[in-house]
Amino acid sequence: MWISGIQGLPLEVTVVGCYNLEDKEWISRQDPYVCLEYGSTKYRTKTCTDGGKNPTFQEKFVFPLIEGLRELNIVVWNSHTLIADEFIGSGRIQLHKALSQGFDDATWPLVNRTGRHSGEVRLILHYSTAHLSEKAKTKLAPTAPQYATPSSSLSQLLPQGSAPMAPSAPYYPPTTAYTCPSSSPYTPYPPQTTTYSPSPTPPLGYPPQTCPPPPPPSIYPQHTYPQLPSVYPPQPYPPPPQPQASSYYPPGPPSGIYPPPPY
Protein backbone atom coordinates (compact mmCIF):
# COMPACT_ATOMS: atom_id res chain seq x y z
CA MET A 1 0.00 0.00 0.00
CA TRP A 2 1.48 3.36 -1.05
CA ILE A 3 1.27 6.07 1.62
CA SER A 4 1.15 9.66 0.44
CA GLY A 5 0.94 13.04 2.15
CA ILE A 6 3.87 12.51 4.56
CA GLN A 7 6.13 15.32 3.39
CA GLY A 8 7.62 17.11 6.45
CA LEU A 9 5.78 14.99 9.05
CA PRO A 10 7.89 13.85 12.04
CA LEU A 11 9.21 10.30 12.50
CA GLU A 12 10.66 9.37 15.89
CA VAL A 13 13.55 6.88 15.89
CA THR A 14 14.87 5.43 19.16
CA VAL A 15 18.20 3.59 19.09
CA VAL A 16 17.92 0.97 21.84
CA GLY A 17 21.23 -0.85 21.39
CA CYS A 18 23.30 -3.35 19.41
CA TYR A 19 23.79 -7.10 19.80
CA ASN A 20 26.61 -9.49 18.85
CA LEU A 21 28.74 -6.87 17.17
CA GLU A 22 31.94 -7.88 15.47
CA ASP A 23 34.79 -7.23 17.93
CA LYS A 24 37.50 -4.91 16.59
CA GLU A 25 39.71 -4.83 19.72
CA TRP A 26 42.31 -7.40 20.70
CA ILE A 27 43.15 -6.33 24.24
CA SER A 28 40.55 -3.84 25.53
CA ARG A 29 36.81 -3.52 24.93
CA GLN A 30 35.63 -1.57 21.87
CA ASP A 31 33.71 1.73 22.09
CA PRO A 32 30.89 1.63 19.51
CA TYR A 33 28.49 4.38 18.44
CA VAL A 34 25.67 4.56 15.83
CA CYS A 35 25.15 7.04 12.95
CA LEU A 36 21.71 7.48 11.30
CA GLU A 37 21.04 9.12 7.93
CA TYR A 38 17.71 9.94 6.24
CA GLY A 39 17.91 12.20 3.20
CA SER A 40 20.02 15.18 4.22
CA THR A 41 19.35 14.70 7.95
CA LYS A 42 22.08 12.96 9.95
CA TYR A 43 22.36 12.05 13.64
CA ARG A 44 24.96 10.35 15.82
CA THR A 45 24.59 8.66 19.18
CA LYS A 46 26.98 9.06 22.07
CA THR A 47 29.88 6.67 22.28
CA CYS A 48 29.23 3.74 24.55
CA THR A 49 32.60 3.43 26.29
CA ASP A 50 33.64 -0.17 26.81
CA GLY A 51 30.33 -1.21 25.27
CA GLY A 52 31.99 -4.22 23.65
CA LYS A 53 29.72 -6.46 21.54
CA ASN A 54 26.42 -5.44 23.17
CA PRO A 55 26.33 -1.66 23.72
CA THR A 56 23.24 0.19 24.97
CA PHE A 57 22.26 3.70 23.83
CA GLN A 58 18.53 4.50 24.47
CA GLU A 59 18.60 7.74 22.45
CA LYS A 60 15.72 9.27 20.44
CA PHE A 61 15.91 11.29 17.21
CA VAL A 62 13.23 12.99 15.08
CA PHE A 63 13.45 12.98 11.27
CA PRO A 64 11.25 15.05 8.92
CA LEU A 65 9.76 12.61 6.41
CA ILE A 66 10.37 12.96 2.70
CA GLU A 67 7.75 11.95 0.14
CA GLY A 68 8.86 8.82 -1.69
CA LEU A 69 11.79 7.96 0.62
CA ARG A 70 11.11 4.78 2.63
CA GLU A 71 14.58 3.76 3.89
CA LEU A 72 16.76 4.84 6.80
CA ASN A 73 20.52 4.15 6.62
CA ILE A 74 22.41 3.19 9.77
CA VAL A 75 26.16 2.68 10.38
CA VAL A 76 27.95 1.41 13.51
CA TRP A 77 31.54 2.57 14.24
CA ASN A 78 34.23 1.75 16.78
CA SER A 79 35.62 4.96 18.29
CA HIS A 80 39.38 5.53 18.55
CA THR A 81 41.38 8.37 20.14
CA LEU A 82 44.63 8.48 18.19
CA ILE A 83 43.60 6.87 14.89
CA ALA A 84 40.53 7.03 12.65
CA ASP A 85 37.33 5.32 13.77
CA GLU A 86 36.89 1.74 12.59
CA PHE A 87 33.89 0.58 10.59
CA ILE A 88 31.88 -2.31 12.20
CA GLY A 89 28.76 -2.69 10.05
CA SER A 90 25.86 -0.99 8.26
CA GLY A 91 22.22 -1.70 7.41
CA ARG A 92 19.03 -0.37 5.81
CA ILE A 93 15.83 0.14 7.81
CA GLN A 94 12.48 -0.14 6.01
CA LEU A 95 9.84 2.41 7.11
CA HIS A 96 6.76 0.90 5.48
CA LYS A 97 5.38 -0.79 8.62
CA ALA A 98 5.94 2.28 10.80
CA LEU A 99 4.23 4.59 8.30
CA SER A 100 1.22 2.27 7.79
CA GLN A 101 0.70 1.10 11.40
CA GLY A 102 2.31 3.99 13.31
CA PHE A 103 4.75 1.81 15.29
CA ASP A 104 7.57 -0.65 14.64
CA ASP A 105 9.90 -2.29 17.17
CA ALA A 106 12.33 -4.68 15.46
CA THR A 107 15.94 -5.82 15.23
CA TRP A 108 17.76 -5.22 11.94
CA PRO A 109 20.90 -7.04 10.67
CA LEU A 110 24.24 -5.40 10.03
CA VAL A 111 26.89 -6.42 7.45
CA ASN A 112 30.56 -5.49 7.09
CA ARG A 113 32.33 -4.27 3.96
CA THR A 114 32.65 -7.81 2.58
CA GLY A 115 28.92 -8.52 3.05
CA ARG A 116 29.31 -10.82 6.05
CA HIS A 117 27.08 -10.61 9.12
CA SER A 118 28.58 -8.29 11.74
CA GLY A 119 25.80 -7.90 14.33
CA GLU A 120 22.34 -6.48 14.90
CA VAL A 121 20.78 -3.18 15.92
CA ARG A 122 17.44 -2.60 17.64
CA LEU A 123 15.32 0.44 16.70
CA ILE A 124 11.87 1.67 17.76
CA LEU A 125 10.07 3.71 15.09
CA HIS A 126 7.06 5.85 16.01
CA TYR A 127 4.89 7.73 13.52
CA SER A 128 2.09 9.41 15.48
CA THR A 129 0.47 11.07 12.45
CA ALA A 130 -0.69 7.69 11.07
CA HIS A 131 -3.70 7.55 13.44
CA LEU A 132 -4.51 11.22 12.85
CA SER A 133 -4.59 10.73 9.08
CA GLU A 134 -6.94 7.74 9.46
CA LYS A 135 -9.29 9.82 11.65
CA ALA A 136 -9.21 12.65 9.13
CA LYS A 137 -10.19 10.26 6.34
CA THR A 138 -13.17 9.00 8.33
CA LYS A 139 -14.30 12.57 9.06
CA LEU A 140 -14.10 13.51 5.41
CA ALA A 141 -16.12 10.47 4.34
CA PRO A 142 -19.63 11.50 3.20
CA THR A 143 -22.47 10.41 5.41
CA ALA A 144 -26.07 9.78 4.36
CA PRO A 145 -28.48 12.62 5.30
CA GLN A 146 -31.01 11.88 7.99
CA TYR A 147 -34.66 12.35 7.07
CA ALA A 148 -37.51 12.69 9.51
CA THR A 149 -40.23 10.10 9.39
CA PRO A 150 -43.62 11.22 8.01
CA SER A 151 -45.34 10.62 11.33
CA SER A 152 -43.00 12.97 13.24
CA SER A 153 -43.31 15.74 10.62
CA LEU A 154 -47.10 15.53 10.56
CA SER A 155 -47.33 15.67 14.34
CA GLN A 156 -45.47 18.99 14.28
CA LEU A 157 -47.94 20.46 11.74
CA LEU A 158 -51.08 19.44 13.67
CA PRO A 159 -52.63 22.12 15.93
CA GLN A 160 -52.23 21.76 19.66
CA GLY A 161 -54.91 19.67 21.32
CA SER A 162 -55.84 17.65 18.22
CA ALA A 163 -55.67 13.90 18.26
CA PRO A 164 -52.54 12.48 16.62
CA MET A 165 -52.96 10.65 13.38
CA ALA A 166 -52.48 6.92 13.26
CA PRO A 167 -49.27 5.88 11.56
CA SER A 168 -49.88 4.91 8.01
CA ALA A 169 -49.03 1.44 6.84
CA PRO A 170 -45.86 1.13 4.79
CA TYR A 171 -46.42 1.42 1.10
CA TYR A 172 -45.46 -1.50 -1.09
CA PRO A 173 -45.61 -1.39 -4.88
CA PRO A 174 -48.48 -3.48 -6.27
CA THR A 175 -47.51 -6.80 -7.65
CA THR A 176 -48.84 -7.79 -11.04
CA ALA A 177 -49.82 -11.36 -11.68
CA TYR A 178 -48.05 -13.13 -14.44
CA THR A 179 -50.15 -13.53 -17.56
CA CYS A 180 -49.49 -16.04 -20.24
CA PRO A 181 -48.70 -14.41 -23.62
CA SER A 182 -51.57 -14.58 -26.10
CA SER A 183 -49.40 -15.55 -29.02
CA SER A 184 -47.25 -18.63 -28.77
CA PRO A 185 -44.04 -18.94 -30.79
CA TYR A 186 -44.98 -22.50 -31.71
CA THR A 187 -47.40 -23.38 -34.54
CA PRO A 188 -50.40 -25.35 -33.26
CA TYR A 189 -50.83 -28.86 -34.57
CA PRO A 190 -53.61 -29.01 -37.27
CA PRO A 191 -56.78 -30.66 -36.00
CA GLN A 192 -57.79 -34.07 -37.37
CA THR A 193 -60.38 -33.72 -40.14
CA THR A 194 -60.64 -37.34 -41.37
CA THR A 195 -63.57 -39.28 -39.91
CA TYR A 196 -63.97 -43.01 -39.90
CA SER A 197 -67.39 -44.66 -40.41
CA PRO A 198 -68.36 -47.22 -37.81
CA SER A 199 -68.57 -50.87 -38.68
CA PRO A 200 -71.83 -51.75 -40.53
CA THR A 201 -74.48 -53.34 -38.41
CA PRO A 202 -77.16 -55.63 -39.88
CA PRO A 203 -80.54 -54.01 -40.30
CA LEU A 204 -83.36 -54.85 -38.03
CA GLY A 205 -85.39 -57.87 -39.03
CA TYR A 206 -82.49 -59.63 -40.73
CA PRO A 207 -82.99 -63.40 -40.24
CA PRO A 208 -80.37 -64.74 -37.93
CA GLN A 209 -78.21 -67.56 -39.23
CA THR A 210 -79.03 -71.02 -37.80
CA CYS A 211 -76.93 -74.16 -37.70
CA PRO A 212 -77.94 -77.04 -40.03
CA PRO A 213 -80.14 -79.66 -38.32
CA PRO A 214 -78.55 -82.98 -37.43
CA PRO A 215 -79.10 -85.82 -39.94
CA PRO A 216 -81.86 -88.31 -39.22
CA PRO A 217 -80.90 -91.33 -37.23
CA SER A 218 -81.57 -93.67 -40.18
CA ILE A 219 -78.50 -92.44 -41.96
CA TYR A 220 -76.15 -93.94 -39.43
CA PRO A 221 -75.71 -97.82 -39.59
CA GLN A 222 -77.05 -99.85 -36.75
CA HIS A 223 -74.46 -102.14 -35.26
CA THR A 224 -75.75 -105.26 -33.57
CA TYR A 225 -73.75 -107.14 -31.05
CA PRO A 226 -74.24 -110.93 -30.35
CA GLN A 227 -75.87 -111.74 -27.14
CA LEU A 228 -73.96 -113.99 -24.82
CA PRO A 229 -75.86 -117.04 -23.62
CA SER A 230 -76.84 -116.78 -20.09
CA VAL A 231 -75.38 -119.58 -17.97
CA TYR A 232 -76.82 -120.29 -14.64
CA PRO A 233 -75.41 -120.94 -12.13
CA PRO A 234 -72.28 -119.00 -12.94
CA GLN A 235 -69.06 -120.88 -13.24
CA PRO A 236 -66.41 -120.42 -10.57
CA TYR A 237 -63.44 -118.22 -11.36
CA PRO A 238 -60.93 -119.36 -12.36
CA PRO A 239 -62.26 -122.51 -13.92
CA PRO A 240 -60.65 -125.74 -12.71
CA PRO A 241 -58.06 -127.27 -15.04
CA GLN A 242 -59.24 -130.03 -17.40
CA PRO A 243 -57.09 -133.14 -17.85
CA GLN A 244 -55.78 -133.44 -21.40
CA ALA A 245 -53.85 -136.23 -23.16
CA SER A 246 -50.29 -135.35 -24.02
CA SER A 247 -49.37 -135.75 -27.66
CA TYR A 248 -45.65 -135.53 -27.05
CA TYR A 249 -45.09 -138.91 -25.40
CA PRO A 250 -46.27 -142.30 -26.65
CA PRO A 251 -48.90 -144.10 -24.63
CA GLY A 252 -47.68 -146.48 -22.05
CA PRO A 253 -47.85 -150.28 -22.45
CA PRO A 254 -50.97 -152.00 -21.48
CA SER A 255 -51.10 -153.18 -18.00
CA GLY A 256 -50.19 -156.78 -17.36
CA ILE A 257 -47.59 -157.16 -20.18
CA TYR A 258 -43.95 -157.31 -19.31
CA PRO A 259 -41.57 -156.67 -20.92
CA PRO A 260 -42.98 -154.28 -23.29
CA PRO A 261 -42.80 -155.06 -26.93
CA PRO A 262 -40.17 -153.26 -28.99
CA TYR A 263 -41.12 -150.37 -31.09
Steps between C-alpha positions, in 0.01 A plus 500: 500500500648836395479771767488859382479838671793447741726781383649679806316288760711386799632145546645407839789251500632355827833316493472238775831318455707250302549125539782261405713762332820399330785565746771732366721508813760243598584607854240749629126532440382695194308830522218490242260775393218518239448748212156544335433664163167582331520726196711798602433452873773326700528409869760330718463331836739540789790261521435207727837469674604140552169396346666199338273276289170602663491878555191685625402851386127580564507824298212653299519702177232670287522499119280707265351256249561535129238399244611187317793414731432182701847398626718608791876431482689404815875449561679373813859616573769418754639821651876557526700784659825511305397339170193516276180329612456142382200384300299211661188462285210670321136429415181633340180551700165472320236755610192349337362331814556807718329731250199268449448383861661789691744282698782254435733336753743261329861386477682560171814318373834664436765398242867593464677622187532146362127429547539270800277521807650732762222539759154642557344830602166558672288804406155623606320704233199714592283688251220668696338666197384162362199486737419867441492451123265201538265708719508783248402261221202374699387857573520594135298196393149603386216391721140437395259784594247426769135547408215534744228241488161612362328440832734735691469777238121479494477514878686832494253647246186398693345768726540464873232291666407298190517125504813358336458317176548127488821396330439403145585153383817469295444529131596208281485511121213291361597168362367401161402143436677323224290460188566249232579663162213483252717403208715192525821469298406144408258412217200303628457149369222485230183335627399159363241535223474138377207306646460127501158335449403244760479135413174412315235341712232271353162662458218416727297198400790324330450123549762366731716218370418154643710186510399212267280238671659168589445216249224251572596198699433266205807623322735350753544112484366297784759271649371188669700312752451121570337419821691275732310195620402526853646220712356429833641435751813694419822312470765546767797720421751386400367185344661177621759347267382224264715189455631470145693221324856588414592460136872522561556162665382161375237320702622262758483120460188328597487382848591140564760462218864485587738564339359739263518422136763680294405789290 
